Amino acid sequence: MSGDDLVCSAKGCRAEAVWAVRWNNPTLHTPERRKVWLACDPHRETLWEFLSLRGFARDVVPVDRLEPTDG
């Protein structure tokens, strides 16, 4: 993934993402599976809260620490 691909996942935001909010839906995904929403600094907490309320949030890492299996 190049820097041009790292755009925040928040609706309408086009800022560069610096965080990877990793999550999974336990009714659809195996426990080790991680989906990723990218986040800029201002949207990191908002995206985390949205996923947390649904019981989907797992962790947040800098985008440069994403694993090849994330996604």
Buried (B, 14 or more C-beta within 10 A) or exposed (E): EEEEEBBBBBEEBEBBBBBBBBBBEEEEEEEEBBBBBBBBEEBBBEBBEBBBEEEBBBEBBEBEEBEEEEE
